[in-house]
Amino acid sequence: MKAFLTAVLCLCTLAAFSDCVTVQVGEFSFPLESVKKLKELIDSSVTRNPHVLSIRSASLCANPDIPKEFLNLCATPDADQIFEDLKPIARSPELCEICAFAACAGC
């Protein structure tokens, strides 16, 4: 019974801390969960046009499913570059959970 309670407590603690992971790129900070959703949007853009080498911010920002945390980014002239910087993290978000990327914090 003690082992079960300890396991439940550990899982609850892990769940609480996993929501705290943030990705910092330039002056912008995004929750990791939003970056994971960004990956889905990038993947759907590439699926529609597999010859696309880079995702333009205009297509991402025009998508109604973009997480609201990215809307301020969409209004900046650096949006294309910041989205490019976010792509490796979005492709491998599990690496961010263990702080393998310098842009990740709160792991």
N, CA, C and O atoms as CSV, one atom per row, in Angstrom:
chain,resi,resn,atom,element,x,y,z
A,1,MET,N,N,0.820,-1.192,0.000
A,1,MET,CA,C,0.000,0.000,0.000
A,1,MET,C,C,0.871,1.266,0.000
A,1,MET,O,O,0.557,2.248,-0.673
A,2,LYS,N,N,1.970,1.225,0.767
A,2,LYS,CA,C,2.871,2.372,0.794
A,2,LYS,C,C,3.485,2.624,-0.583
A,2,LYS,O,O,3.621,3.766,-1.022
A,3,ALA,N,N,3.848,1.539,-1.245
A,3,ALA,CA,C,4.447,1.666,-2.572
A,3,ALA,C,C,3.451,2.291,-3.545
A,3,ALA,O,O,3.826,3.128,-4.366
A,4,PHE,N,N,2.218,1.896,-3.459
A,4,PHE,CA,C,1.183,2.438,-4.336
A,4,PHE,C,C,1.008,3.936,-4.090
A,4,PHE,O,O,0.951,4.716,-5.040
A,5,LEU,N,N,0.924,4.335,-2.839
A,5,LEU,CA,C,0.768,5.749,-2.515
A,5,LEU,C,C,1.980,6.569,-2.958
A,5,LEU,O,O,1.842,7.698,-3.428
A,6,THR,N,N,3.153,5.991,-2.801
A,6,THR,CA,C,4.372,6.672,-3.243
A,6,THR,C,C,4.359,6.851,-4.759
A,6,THR,O,O,4.721,7.913,-5.267
A,7,ALA,N,N,3.947,5.824,-5.469
A,7,ALA,CA,C,3.882,5.904,-6.929
A,7,ALA,C,C,2.870,6.955,-7.378
A,7,ALA,O,O,3.138,7.718,-8.307
A,8,VAL,N,N,1.726,6.997,-6.733
A,8,VAL,CA,C,0.699,7.990,-7.076
A,8,VAL,C,C,1.223,9.398,-6.804
A,8,VAL,O,O,1.025,10.304,-7.614
A,9,LEU,N,N,1.887,9.580,-5.671
A,9,LEU,CA,C,2.441,10.885,-5.337
A,9,LEU,C,C,3.493,11.312,-6.359
A,9,LEU,O,O,3.524,12.472,-6.770
A,10,CYS,N,N,4.343,10.391,-6.766
A,10,CYS,CA,C,5.372,10.697,-7.773
A,10,CYS,C,C,4.743,11.070,-9.111
A,10,CYS,O,O,5.194,12.008,-9.769
A,11,LEU,N,N,3.708,10.344,-9.516
A,11,LEU,CA,C,3.043,10.646,-10.782
A,11,LEU,C,C,2.361,12.006,-10.743
A,11,LEU,O,O,2.397,12.751,-11.723
A,12,CYS,N,N,1.746,12.328,-9.625
A,12,CYS,CA,C,1.092,13.636,-9.486
A,12,CYS,C,C,2.118,14.763,-9.534
A,12,CYS,O,O,1.886,15.800,-10.155
A,13,THR,N,N,3.243,14.549,-8.878
A,13,THR,CA,C,4.310,15.553,-8.893
A,13,THR,C,C,4.853,15.728,-10.301
A,13,THR,O,O,5.060,16.854,-10.753
A,14,LEU,N,N,5.082,14.625,-10.993
A,14,LEU,CA,C,5.576,14.685,-12.373
A,14,LEU,C,C,4.585,15.415,-13.267
A,14,LEU,O,O,4.989,16.233,-14.093
A,15,ALA,N,N,3.307,15.137,-13.118
A,15,ALA,CA,C,2.283,15.799,-13.928
A,15,ALA,C,C,2.256,17.296,-13.651
A,15,ALA,O,O,2.089,18.097,-14.570
A,16,ALA,N,N,2.420,17.675,-12.394
A,16,ALA,CA,C,2.415,19.095,-12.042
A,16,ALA,C,C,3.602,19.816,-12.650
A,16,ALA,O,O,3.458,20.929,-13.157
A,17,PHE,N,N,4.777,19.194,-12.607
A,17,PHE,CA,C,5.970,19.833,-13.147
A,17,PHE,C,C,6.019,19.805,-14.664
A,17,PHE,O,O,6.646,20.681,-15.260
A,18,SER,N,N,5.386,18.836,-15.315
A,18,SER,CA,C,5.436,18.772,-16.775
A,18,SER,C,C,4.696,19.942,-17.404
A,18,SER,O,O,5.005,20.332,-18.530
A,19,ASP,N,N,3.723,20.508,-16.696
A,19,ASP,CA,C,3.013,21.667,-17.211
A,19,ASP,C,C,3.850,22.932,-17.116
A,19,ASP,O,O,3.508,23.939,-17.736
A,20,CYS,N,N,4.922,22.906,-16.367
A,20,CYS,CA,C,5.744,24.088,-16.128
A,20,CYS,C,C,6.870,24.251,-17.137
A,20,CYS,O,O,7.564,25.267,-17.106
A,21,VAL,N,N,7.075,23.305,-18.013
A,21,VAL,CA,C,8.171,23.396,-18.970
A,21,VAL,C,C,7.836,24.473,-19.993
A,21,VAL,O,O,6.770,24.456,-20.609
A,22,THR,N,N,8.771,25.413,-20.164
A,22,THR,CA,C,8.576,26.482,-21.127
A,22,THR,C,C,9.738,26.499,-22.122
A,22,THR,O,O,10.838,26.027,-21.839
A,23,VAL,N,N,9.455,27.052,-23.278
A,23,VAL,CA,C,10.454,27.190,-24.332
A,23,VAL,C,C,10.680,28.676,-24.543
A,23,VAL,O,O,9.743,29.418,-24.837
A,24,GLN,N,N,11.915,29.104,-24.394
A,24,GLN,CA,C,12.283,30.512,-24.534
A,24,GLN,C,C,13.064,30.686,-25.838
A,24,GLN,O,O,14.122,30.086,-26.027
A,25,VAL,N,N,12.528,31.511,-26.725
A,25,VAL,CA,C,13.213,31.842,-27.974
A,25,VAL,C,C,13.184,33.356,-28.101
A,25,VAL,O,O,12.125,33.960,-28.268
A,26,GLY,N,N,14.358,33.955,-28.019
A,26,GLY,CA,C,14.424,35.413,-28.043
A,26,GLY,C,C,13.690,35.970,-26.832
A,26,GLY,O,O,13.908,35.526,-25.705
A,27,GLU,N,N,12.830,36.933,-27.070
A,27,GLU,CA,C,12.066,37.539,-25.982
A,27,GLU,C,C,10.743,36.810,-25.714
A,27,GLU,O,O,9.980,37.199,-24.830
A,28,PHE,N,N,10.486,35.776,-26.468
A,28,PHE,CA,C,9.225,35.055,-26.349
A,28,PHE,C,C,9.385,33.775,-25.537
A,28,PHE,O,O,10.419,33.109,-25.592
A,29,SER,N,N,8.346,33.447,-24.788
A,29,SER,CA,C,8.325,32.233,-23.986
A,29,SER,C,C,6.999,31.527,-24.238
A,29,SER,O,O,5.935,32.144,-24.198
A,30,PHE,N,N,7.081,30.220,-24.499
A,30,PHE,CA,C,5.887,29.452,-24.837
A,30,PHE,C,C,5.814,28.194,-23.983
A,30,PHE,O,O,6.848,27.580,-23.719
A,31,PRO,N,N,4.619,27.791,-23.542
A,31,PRO,CA,C,4.491,26.507,-22.853
A,31,PRO,C,C,4.819,25.362,-23.820
A,31,PRO,O,O,4.509,25.430,-25.009
A,32,LEU,N,N,5.438,24.333,-23.296
A,32,LEU,CA,C,5.810,23.194,-24.146
A,32,LEU,C,C,4.586,22.587,-24.819
A,32,LEU,O,O,4.676,22.140,-25.962
A,33,GLU,N,N,3.460,22.563,-24.143
A,33,GLU,CA,C,2.248,22.000,-24.744
A,33,GLU,C,C,1.842,22.772,-26.001
A,33,GLU,O,O,1.365,22.172,-26.964
A,34,SER,N,N,2.025,24.084,-26.002
A,34,SER,CA,C,1.706,24.886,-27.191
A,34,SER,C,C,2.681,24.591,-28.319
A,34,SER,O,O,2.294,24.582,-29.488
A,35,VAL,N,N,3.940,24.350,-27.979
A,35,VAL,CA,C,4.934,24.008,-29.000
A,35,VAL,C,C,4.600,22.650,-29.610
A,35,VAL,O,O,4.808,22.441,-30.805
A,36,LYS,N,N,4.087,21.728,-28.801
A,36,LYS,CA,C,3.664,20.424,-29.330
A,36,LYS,C,C,2.507,20.598,-30.319
A,36,LYS,O,O,2.459,19.915,-31.342
A,37,LYS,N,N,1.573,21.513,-30.016
A,37,LYS,CA,C,0.470,21.780,-30.946
A,37,LYS,C,C,0.987,22.424,-32.222
A,37,LYS,O,O,0.462,22.189,-33.310
A,38,LEU,N,N,2.026,23.244,-32.072
A,38,LEU,CA,C,2.639,23.857,-33.250
A,38,LEU,C,C,3.184,22.791,-34.181
A,38,LEU,O,O,3.087,22.927,-35.400
A,39,LYS,N,N,3.752,21.738,-33.629
A,39,LYS,CA,C,4.261,20.623,-34.436
A,39,LYS,C,C,3.148,20.032,-35.303
A,39,LYS,O,O,3.366,19.727,-36.475
A,40,GLU,N,N,1.970,19.874,-34.729
A,40,GLU,CA,C,0.839,19.338,-35.500
A,40,GLU,C,C,0.499,20.254,-36.676
A,40,GLU,O,O,0.203,19.783,-37.774
A,41,LEU,N,N,0.543,21.562,-36.438
A,41,LEU,CA,C,0.258,22.509,-37.524
A,41,LEU,C,C,1.332,22.463,-38.603
A,41,LEU,O,O,1.026,22.518,-39.794
A,42,ILE,N,N,2.594,22.360,-38.181
A,42,ILE,CA,C,3.689,22.263,-39.142
A,42,ILE,C,C,3.561,20.981,-39.949
A,42,ILE,O,O,3.726,20.992,-41.169
A,43,ASP,N,N,3.268,19.877,-39.271
A,43,ASP,CA,C,3.120,18.598,-39.967
A,43,ASP,C,C,1.975,18.636,-40.975
A,43,ASP,O,O,2.090,18.075,-42.064
A,44,SER,N,N,0.882,19.287,-40.623
A,44,SER,CA,C,-0.244,19.348,-41.559
A,44,SER,C,C,0.100,20.223,-42.757
A,44,SER,O,O,-0.369,19.955,-43.863
A,45,SER,N,N,0.907,21.260,-42.562
A,45,SER,CA,C,1.346,22.102,-43.681
A,45,SER,C,C,2.263,21.331,-44.617
A,45,SER,O,O,2.158,21.457,-45.837
A,46,VAL,N,N,3.164,20.530,-44.047
A,46,VAL,CA,C,4.095,19.744,-44.852
A,46,VAL,C,C,3.355,18.623,-45.574
A,46,VAL,O,O,3.705,18.280,-46.703
A,47,THR,N,N,2.339,18.050,-44.937
A,47,THR,CA,C,1.555,16.985,-45.564
A,47,THR,C,C,0.847,17.518,-46.803
A,47,THR,O,O,0.771,16.840,-47.827
A,48,ARG,N,N,0.330,18.740,-46.699
A,48,ARG,CA,C,-0.361,19.333,-47.850
A,48,ARG,C,C,0.609,19.656,-48.981
A,48,ARG,O,O,0.251,19.540,-50.153
A,49,ASN,N,N,1.831,20.060,-48.643
A,49,ASN,CA,C,2.824,20.403,-49.663
A,49,ASN,C,C,4.187,19.870,-49.215
A,49,ASN,O,O,4.938,20.587,-48.554
A,50,PRO,N,N,4.518,18.616,-49.569
A,50,PRO,CA,C,5.755,18.005,-49.095
A,50,PRO,C,C,7.032,18.660,-49.624
A,50,PRO,O,O,8.121,18.345,-49.144
A,51,HIS,N,N,6.925,19.560,-50.597
A,51,HIS,CA,C,8.108,20.215,-51.152
A,51,HIS,C,C,8.500,21.475,-50.381
A,51,HIS,O,O,9.483,22.136,-50.714
A,52,VAL,N,N,7.726,21.796,-49.354
A,52,VAL,CA,C,8.011,22.978,-48.549
A,52,VAL,C,C,9.220,22.696,-47.671
A,52,VAL,O,O,9.218,21.738,-46.897
A,53,LEU,N,N,10.264,23.533,-47.788
A,53,LEU,CA,C,11.465,23.370,-46.975
A,53,LEU,C,C,11.374,24.156,-45.677
A,53,LEU,O,O,11.899,23.729,-44.649
A,54,SER,N,N,10.721,25.284,-45.725
A,54,SER,CA,C,10.556,26.065,-44.501
A,54,SER,C,C,9.109,26.532,-44.414
A,54,SER,O,O,8.461,26.818,-45.421
A,55,ILE,N,N,8.635,26.596,-43.206
A,55,ILE,CA,C,7.264,27.020,-42.965
A,55,ILE,C,C,7.265,28.527,-42.770
A,55,ILE,O,O,8.007,29.045,-41.936
A,56,ARG,N,N,6.458,29.216,-43.517
A,56,ARG,CA,C,6.349,30.660,-43.376
A,56,ARG,C,C,5.381,30.985,-42.244
A,56,ARG,O,O,4.378,30.297,-42.048
A,57,SER,N,N,5.691,32.024,-41.517
A,57,SER,CA,C,4.855,32.398,-40.382
A,57,SER,C,C,3.452,32.781,-40.831
A,57,SER,O,O,2.487,32.562,-40.099
A,58,ALA,N,N,3.327,33.349,-42.022
A,58,ALA,CA,C,2.005,33.772,-42.497
A,58,ALA,C,C,1.039,32.594,-42.565
A,58,ALA,O,O,-0.125,32.726,-42.185
A,59,SER,N,N,1.509,31.445,-43.044
A,59,SER,CA,C,0.611,30.284,-43.135
A,59,SER,C,C,0.262,29.738,-41.752
A,59,SER,O,O,-0.870,29.312,-41.522
A,60,LEU,N,N,1.221,29.746,-40.835
A,60,LEU,CA,C,0.935,29.284,-39.480
A,60,LEU,C,C,0.010,30.256,-38.756
A,60,LEU,O,O,-0.939,29.837,-38.094
A,61,CYS,N,N,0.281,31.528,-38.878
A,61,CYS,CA,C,-0.506,32.537,-38.167
A,61,CYS,C,C,-1.930,32.635,-38.710
A,61,CYS,O,O,-2.843,33.024,-37.983
A,62,ALA,N,N,-2.124,32.288,-39.973
A,62,ALA,CA,C,-3.460,32.328,-40.563
A,62,ALA,C,C,-4.301,31.123,-40.162
A,62,ALA,O,O,-5.516,31.114,-40.358
A,63,ASN,N,N,-3.652,30.111,-39.604
A,63,ASN,CA,C,-4.367,28.902,-39.200
A,63,ASN,C,C,-5.193,29.190,-37.941
A,63,ASN,O,O,-4.644,29.651,-36.941
A,64,PRO,N,N,-6.496,28.927,-37.978
A,64,PRO,CA,C,-7.329,29.215,-36.802
A,64,PRO,C,C,-7.010,28.319,-35.596
A,64,PRO,O,O,-7.437,28.612,-34.479
A,65,ASP,N,N,-6.272,27.244,-35.815
A,65,ASP,CA,C,-5.946,26.331,-34.721
A,65,ASP,C,C,-4.646,26.674,-34.004
A,65,ASP,O,O,-4.248,25.965,-33.079
A,66,ILE,N,N,-3.976,27.754,-34.416
A,66,ILE,CA,C,-2.710,28.103,-33.780
A,66,ILE,C,C,-2.967,28.460,-32.309
A,66,ILE,O,O,-3.911,29.191,-32.009
A,67,PRO,N,N,-2.143,27.956,-31.404
A,67,PRO,CA,C,-2.317,28.298,-29.987
A,67,PRO,C,C,-2.202,29.809,-29.776
A,67,PRO,O,O,-1.394,30.478,-30.420
A,68,LYS,N,N,-3.009,30.325,-28.883
A,68,LYS,CA,C,-3.071,31.771,-28.661
A,68,LYS,C,C,-1.745,32.361,-28.186
A,68,LYS,O,O,-1.513,33.561,-28.331
A,69,GLU,N,N,-0.880,31.527,-27.621
A,69,GLU,CA,C,0.419,32.009,-27.150
A,69,GLU,C,C,1.307,32.507,-28.294
A,69,GLU,O,O,2.253,33.259,-28.062
A,70,PHE,N,N,1.006,32.094,-29.512
A,70,PHE,CA,C,1.822,32.482,-30.664
A,70,PHE,C,C,1.301,33.735,-31.367
A,70,PHE,O,O,1.953,34.234,-32.285
A,71,LEU,N,N,0.159,34.245,-30.964
A,71,LEU,CA,C,-0.431,35.383,-31.671
A,71,LEU,C,C,0.430,36.641,-31.562
A,71,LEU,O,O,0.537,37.389,-32.534
A,72,ASN,N,N,1.044,36.891,-30.408
A,72,ASN,CA,C,1.940,38.049,-30.291
A,72,ASN,C,C,3.155,37.889,-31.198
A,72,ASN,O,O,3.631,38.860,-31.786
A,73,LEU,N,N,3.651,36.668,-31.307
A,73,LEU,CA,C,4.778,36.389,-32.185
A,73,LEU,C,C,4.413,36.679,-33.634
A,73,LEU,O,O,5.230,37.211,-34.386
A,74,CYS,N,N,3.208,36.336,-34.026
A,74,CYS,CA,C,2.773,36.533,-35.412
A,74,CYS,C,C,2.824,37.995,-35.837
A,74,CYS,O,O,2.945,38.289,-37.027
A,75,ALA,N,N,2.732,38.911,-34.882
A,75,ALA,CA,C,2.726,40.337,-35.194
A,75,ALA,C,C,4.126,40.931,-35.320
A,75,ALA,O,O,4.260,42.127,-35.580
A,76,THR,N,N,5.166,40.125,-35.143
A,76,THR,CA,C,6.529,40.656,-35.181
A,76,THR,C,C,7.198,40.357,-36.523
A,76,THR,O,O,6.835,39.395,-37.199
A,77,PRO,N,N,8.169,41.176,-36.904
A,77,PRO,CA,C,8.881,40.917,-38.162
A,77,PRO,C,C,9.819,39.706,-38.078
A,77,PRO,O,O,10.234,39.179,-39.111
A,78,ASP,N,N,10.158,39.258,-36.858
A,78,ASP,CA,C,11.051,38.109,-36.673
A,78,ASP,C,C,10.319,36.774,-36.642
A,78,ASP,O,O,10.937,35.743,-36.374
A,79,ALA,N,N,9.041,36.770,-36.905
A,79,ALA,CA,C,8.228,35.564,-36.735
A,79,ALA,C,C,8.758,34.379,-37.541
A,79,ALA,O,O,8.804,33.260,-37.029
A,80,ASP,N,N,9.160,34.608,-38.795
A,80,ASP,CA,C,9.669,33.496,-39.616
A,80,ASP,C,C,10.865,32.820,-38.951
A,80,ASP,O,O,10.921,31.593,-38.873
A,81,GLN,N,N,11.812,33.610,-38.477
A,81,GLN,CA,C,13.020,33.062,-37.862
A,81,GLN,C,C,12.696,32.351,-36.545
A,81,GLN,O,O,13.251,31.289,-36.264
A,82,ILE,N,N,11.817,32.917,-35.752
A,82,ILE,CA,C,11.493,32.291,-34.465
A,82,ILE,C,C,10.753,30.973,-34.674
A,82,ILE,O,O,10.997,30.006,-33.952
A,83,PHE,N,N,9.855,30.925,-35.650
A,83,PHE,CA,C,9.197,29.652,-35.956
A,83,PHE,C,C,10.221,28.620,-36.436
A,83,PHE,O,O,10.115,27.440,-36.101
A,84,GLU,N,N,11.204,29.057,-37.211
A,84,GLU,CA,C,12.270,28.133,-37.640
A,84,GLU,C,C,13.063,27.635,-36.432
A,84,GLU,O,O,13.442,26.465,-36.380
A,85,ASP,N,N,13.315,28.515,-35.463
A,85,ASP,CA,C,14.036,28.123,-34.248
A,85,ASP,C,C,13.221,27.155,-33.397
A,85,ASP,O,O,13.784,26.318,-32.692
A,86,LEU,N,N,11.910,27.267,-33.463
A,86,LEU,CA,C,11.031,26.381,-32.681
A,86,LEU,C,C,10.860,24.998,-33.309
A,86,LEU,O,O,10.520,24.039,-32.616
A,87,LYS,N,N,11.095,24.892,-34.617
A,87,LYS,CA,C,10.858,23.612,-35.306
A,87,LYS,C,C,11.609,22.428,-34.706
A,87,LYS,O,O,10.988,21.383,-34.512
A,88,PRO,N,N,12.915,22.521,-34.397
A,88,PRO,CA,C,13.585,21.339,-33.818
A,88,PRO,C,C,13.012,20.925,-32.470
A,88,PRO,O,O,12.961,19.737,-32.150
A,89,ILE,N,N,12.583,21.901,-31.686
A,89,ILE,CA,C,11.986,21.589,-30.389
A,89,ILE,C,C,10.615,20.963,-30.599
A,89,ILE,O,O,10.248,20.012,-29.910
A,90,ALA,N,N,9.860,21.496,-31.550
A,90,ALA,CA,C,8.530,20.948,-31.835
A,90,ALA,C,C,8.622,19.517,-32.360
A,90,ALA,O,O,7.755,18.691,-32.076
A,91,ARG,N,N,9.673,19.226,-33.123
A,91,ARG,CA,C,9.831,17.874,-33.681
A,91,ARG,C,C,10.219,16.853,-32.615
A,91,ARG,O,O,9.863,15.680,-32.728
A,92,SER,N,N,10.940,17.282,-31.586
A,92,SER,CA,C,11.391,16.370,-30.526
A,92,SER,C,C,11.094,16.966,-29.150
A,92,SER,O,O,12.019,17.267,-28.396
A,93,PRO,N,N,9.812,17.140,-28.816
A,93,PRO,CA,C,9.486,17.794,-27.545
A,93,PRO,C,C,9.929,17.003,-26.317
A,93,PRO,O,O,10.115,17.579,-25.245
A,94,GLU,N,N,10.097,15.702,-26.464
A,94,GLU,CA,C,10.545,14.900,-25.315
A,94,GLU,C,C,11.946,15.301,-24.872
A,94,GLU,O,O,12.292,15.155,-23.700
A,95,LEU,N,N,12.756,15.806,-25.804
A,95,LEU,CA,C,14.092,16.287,-25.443
A,95,LEU,C,C,14.006,17.563,-24.604
A,95,LEU,O,O,14.875,17.830,-23.774
A,96,CYS,N,N,12.972,18.329,-24.826
A,96,CYS,CA,C,12.787,19.543,-24.038
A,96,CYS,C,C,12.387,19.195,-22.610
A,96,CYS,O,O,12.750,19.902,-21.669
A,97,GLU,N,N,11.647,18.120,-22.450
A,97,GLU,CA,C,11.205,17.717,-21.113
A,97,GLU,C,C,12.376,17.323,-20.221
A,97,GLU,O,O,12.264,17.360,-18.996
A,98,ILE,N,N,13.498,16.946,-20.830
A,98,ILE,CA,C,14.698,16.616,-20.045
A,98,ILE,C,C,15.771,17.696,-20.199
A,98,ILE,O,O,16.937,17.486,-19.863
A,99,CYS,N,N,15.350,18.859,-20.716
A,99,CYS,CA,C,16.224,20.034,-20.876
A,99,CYS,C,C,17.420,19.784,-21.783
A,99,CYS,O,O,18.511,20.286,-21.511
A,100,ALA,N,N,17.240,19.026,-22.843
A,100,ALA,CA,C,18.330,18.805,-23.790
A,100,ALA,C,C,18.544,20.008,-24.687
A,100,ALA,O,O,19.612,20.152,-25.283
A,101,PHE,N,N,17.544,20.877,-24.793
A,101,PHE,CA,C,17.664,22.111,-25.565
A,101,PHE,C,C,17.898,23.263,-24.587
A,101,PHE,O,O,17.275,23.320,-23.527
A,102,ALA,N,N,18.785,24.165,-24.941
A,102,ALA,CA,C,19.057,25.313,-24.075
A,102,ALA,C,C,17.841,26.216,-23.940
A,102,ALA,O,O,17.723,26.944,-22.954
A,103,ALA,N,N,16.942,26.185,-24.903
A,103,ALA,CA,C,15.766,27.040,-24.876
A,103,ALA,C,C,14.705,26.555,-23.884
A,103,ALA,O,O,13.749,27.277,-23.602
A,104,CYS,N,N,14.864,25.358,-23.362
A,104,CYS,CA,C,13.863,24.783,-22.460
A,104,CYS,C,C,14.192,25.118,-21.013
A,104,CYS,O,O,15.354,25.114,-20.606
A,105,ALA,N,N,13.150,25.408,-20.250
A,105,ALA,CA,C,13.332,25.725,-18.842
A,105,ALA,C,C,12.176,25.130,-18.038
A,105,ALA,O,O,11.085,24.909,-18.565
A,106,GLY,N,N,12.428,24.882,-16.787
A,106,GLY,CA,C,11.394,24.367,-15.902
A,106,GLY,C,C,11.303,22.856,-15.881
A,106,GLY,O,O,10.312,22.302,-15.406
A,107,CYS,N,N,12.329,22.177,-16.394
A,107,CYS,CA,C,12.310,20.715,-16.425
A,107,CYS,C,C,12.813,20.143,-15.111
A,107,CYS,O,O,12.869,18.924,-14.949
